[in-house]
């Protein structure tokens, strides 16, 4: 594998994973501030192992195995570590389905943020679209209908992949809504504090792991826009996860000041989603385009965030209407 290509991919993955997980770091820090010392230590040690080697290590392998069942579990595990020609052909054959499913997931993720979530507005049109939350489902349905129409003319299973990407998004969205609701419950702290103390700590640890796993889906799926190599995904996403943990431990308020980093992450997600959908339909793009686009977008929004800090401008878009 070309060293320069590997370095560029890893840098792009680290930038994408880190910026896309800032919300995760903020939520983690808020919950950890209410937990006892032993629970914080457990999460910051064993939780890190689960997040890096569990979710971010096992999930790419599971995705490749699911997209190329003929490889089997062992074949999927060794496919990206070896030069086995049969494994390479199986992965090449299944790549369009994996890429289209991941692309639909990423595009829907962006659209939900763009249309139905509160945000710090900077790009023209964000303010107007922040008030169109109820229309997200109509737009998503029409996009899915168009993708399925074109995909079924190429390969019926390609249409199934598009629907699968949509299903994954709505399942993950459900988990996130559940996690948000549980976070609010824990913050209110109902019941007797003494008798429920240990149970509360365990509940918070479980919630943090669920939130981590949910946020990891975005990074792992998006990683396939960079490369099909599981070792590179594991290294890049793993380093990104370490950075997120470091942000969690340190003063998270200093990260919140960079208000447009989330915008940069979401526009990166849109670009990655479009790249994955294009490649799913057979368009060949340069291998360096995904990492270069990600680093460029993240850097641009980081600079915009610095300018905002200097102007002391802290306005946000209004909260979207209830869906």
C-alpha positions, 0 to 999 in steps of 0.5 A: 500500500502506498505510504502517502495514500495511507497517511492522507487517508489516516489524516482525513479519517482522524479529522472527520472522526474528531470533528463529527464526534464533538457533540459526543464529547460534549454529551460525555463530559456533561454526563461524566460531571455528574458521576462518581470518580470510580465510574468516570475512571471505568468509562475513560479506561474500559470505555475507551477500549470498547469504543476503539477496539470494540465498535470501531474495530468490529463494526467495519469487519461486520459491515464487510462480512454482511456486504460480501457473505461469500467471504465468511467471517474469517475471510472478511477479517483477513480480506483487507490484510492479505492480497487474496485475489478471491477476497479482493474480487468479492469485496470489489463486487460488493463495494457498490452496495456498501457504498450506496447504503452508506451514502444514503445514510450519510445524506439523510444524516446531513439533511436531518441536521440541516432541516430539523436541528438547531445550529449555529448558522453561517452558510447562506440558506441555513437559517431558512432551512432550519424552520423546515423540520417537518419537511425533512421526511418528505424530502428524504422519501422523495430522494429515496424514491428517486435512488431506488428508481434508478438503482433498480434499473441497474441491479435490484440489489442496489435498490435494496442497498439504498433502502437499507441505508435509509433503514439504518438512519431511522433506526439510529435516529430512534436510538439517539432520541432514546438516548437524549430522553434518558440523558434528560431523565438522569439530569433530573435525578428522580428518586432517593439519591442514596438508595439509587446511587449505584444503580444510577452510576451503572445506568449512566455508564450504560447510557454513555456506551450506547451514545458512543456506539451510536455516534460511532456508526457515523464515523465507521460508515463515513470511513468507507468513503475514504478507503475499504481498508479495515486497518486504515479505518481502525487506525484513523477512527481509533486516533479520532476516538482518542482525541474525543476522549481527550476533549472529554477529559479536558475543559469541553467549554473551550471546544464549544467556543468553536461554534462552526466545527459541527457545521464543518462536520455535517458538510463533510458528511454531505460530501462523503455521502454524495461521493459514496452514492456516486461510486455506488452507481459506478462513477470512479473518483480519485482515491484522494478526493474524500480526505482532501475534501474533509480536511479542507472543509474542516479547516475552513469552518475552524477558521470561521469559528476563530473569526466568530470568537474574535467578533464575540458573536454567539447567536444561533439559529432558532430551534426548529418547529416540532415535527 
